[in-house]
Amino acid sequence: MDTTSAPTTSLPPLKVAVILGSNREGRFGPVVADWFLGRAGRYEEVETELVDVGAARLPDALSFSPGPEEAARVGAVSGRLAAADAFVVVTPEYNHSFPAPLKNLIDWHYTEWQAKPVAFVSYGGRSGGLRAVEQLRQVFAEPHAVSVRETVSFHHAHALFDGDGNHRDPAEADGAVKALLDQLVWWGEALREARNRRPYGG
């Protein structure tokens, strides 16, 4: 009997664009995003890249024919989103919703989101940003993105991190990151394979 093991195929890492969704002065988002990126860096299955709406400086007014400078700024972001296999959106909650610059980033793009999974890391006060997440699920459904069920949320976020950006009691949050990434990787690999087999018909 042949006992030779079947060769295993190693899938390339999932390219995950981590979108920092706030550009407000004094924003807390970089603390949360950096912490998440550090955690995600422990997983060989993913390869992360930060996309910061504050640095992107996308035009406020949507246009089918933006000027050269505006087109260059949009194009710089579009290429990075198109290259991604999956997304993690880091969002605060402003007035029971998510920031306008994040909506602007979403609206400037369409095919870049299609048939790709998106997960959410939220932060805020009592609600932990979850009301923003529930609205974002509806928004991302329109360009045919697939939102994953598991989230990471930080309630009263400022009190949870020290001055160096370290979570004061990370055990529960680490478990939430693992659950989120497990689902994101499953969907990301499945949809990447599907897109490679057949162009998405959306």
N, C-alpha and C positions, 0 to 999 in steps of 0.2 A: 504494500500500500504506500502510495506517495504521501509522505508527511511534510513535503515542502510547503511552507506558508505562502499564500498568495501575496504578491507584491502590494504594498499599500501606496496609495496616491496621496501626496501632500498638497493640499489646496493652498494657493497663495493667500496671504493675509487679506482680510477685508479692509478696503480703504474707507475709513470713516471720517467724514467731515464733522467736526464739533463746532457748532455755530453758537457764538456768543451773541445773544440777542438784544443786548442793551447798550446804548451809547450815552446814557445819562451821566452828567458830571458827578463824580464821586461814586460811581456805580460799584456795587459789590460783586458783580458778575465775574470779573477776572479771578477773584478768590475761589469761587465755586468751580469755574472752568478749569483753572490750574489744578485744583484738587482732583477733579474728575480725570483730567488728562494723565495725571500721575498714577491714578488707580488703573486706568485703561492700559497704560503702558506695561502693566504686569502680564497682560494677556497676549500670547503669541499670535492669536487668531486675528487680531486687529492691528491696523496701522492708522494712527490718527493724525489729523491736520486741523489746526484751528482756523476758523473763518470768523473774523470779528466784524460785526456790522459797523462798529465805530471806526475801524480802520478802512473799511470798504468805501465809505463816503458815496453811496449810490445816490443818483439824482432823486429828488422827492417826487417830481412829476414823471409819470410813466409816458414813454414815447415810442412809437414805432420807428422813428428815425432820429435818435439822439445825435447831438453834435459829436465831433471827434473826441473831445475830452471826456464827455459823459460815456460815450461808447467804449472808450478804453477802460474806464473804471468798471463798467458793467461786465465787459469781456474778461477782465482779470478775475472776477468772482465766478462768472459763468463757467469758465474752464475748470476751475477747482471743484465746483459742484457737479459738473458733468463727469469728472473723473472719479467721483466718489461712488462707492457701492452702497453706502448707508449714511445716515445722518443721526447725530445727537444734538438736539436743540437745548441750550442752556438759557432759561428764561426766568425773569422775575415776574411778579404780578403787579400791574399798575391799575388801580381802579377796577378790580375784578377782571382784568384782561391782560393781554401781553403788549409789549412795546410797539409803537408805530414803526420804528426802523426795521424791526423783524418782519412785520407785514410787508414792508416795502421790499425787503430782500426776497421774500417769497413771491411777491407779485411780479417782480422783474424777470422771473424764470418760470418755466413750465415743464418742458421735456426733461430738464435736469432732475426733476423730482420723480418722474414717472417710474412705476414698478420698482421702487426702492423703499426699504424700510426706514422709518424715522422713530427715534426714541426721545424721551424728554427728561431733562434734569431741571427741576424747578426750585425756586427759593422765594421766601417772602416772610410774612408775619405769621398769623395764626393759621392761615390756610396753606402755607408752604408753597404757594404758587400753583396749586392744583386747579384753580378755576381758570388760570391762563392755559394750562395744559389741555383741559377739556375743550376749550375753544379752538386751540391749535389742532386738535384731532380733526375737527370739522373742516378747518381750512386746508389741511394737507390732504384730505380725502378728495378735494376737487381736482388737483393735478395728479391724481392717481398714485399718491404715495400710500404706504401701508404703515400705520402706526402700531407699535408694539404695546402690549398691555402693561408690562412692568415699567415703573418710573422710579426715579430717585428724587425725593423732595425734602427740602430743609425748612422746617418750621422755626420761626424766629432765628433766621440764619445767622445774623450777626453774633449771637451769643454762642453759636456752636463751633466757631473757629477762633484760634488764637491769633496773635499779631503776626505770626509767620505763615498763616494760611493753613495750619494743620487742624484737622478736626479733633476736637477735645475728647470725643468718645466714638471712635470710628467703626466699631464692630458692626452695629446695625446698618450703617451706611455702606460698609464694604459688602455686606450681604445683598443689599439692594442693587449695588453696582453689578455684582456677579449675576443676579437674576436678570437684570436689564441686558447685559452683554450676551448672556446665553441666548436670550430670545432674539436679540438683534443679529447675532452671528448666524443663527439658524435661518432666519428670514433672509438675511443678506446673501448667504451662500446659495440658498434655494432660488432667489430671484435673479442673482447674477448668472447662474446656470441657465435659467429660463430665458433671460435676455440674450445670452450667447447662442442659444438654440434657435430662437425665433424672435425677430424684432417685435417689441411691444406694440399692440394695435390701438393704443389710446389716442 
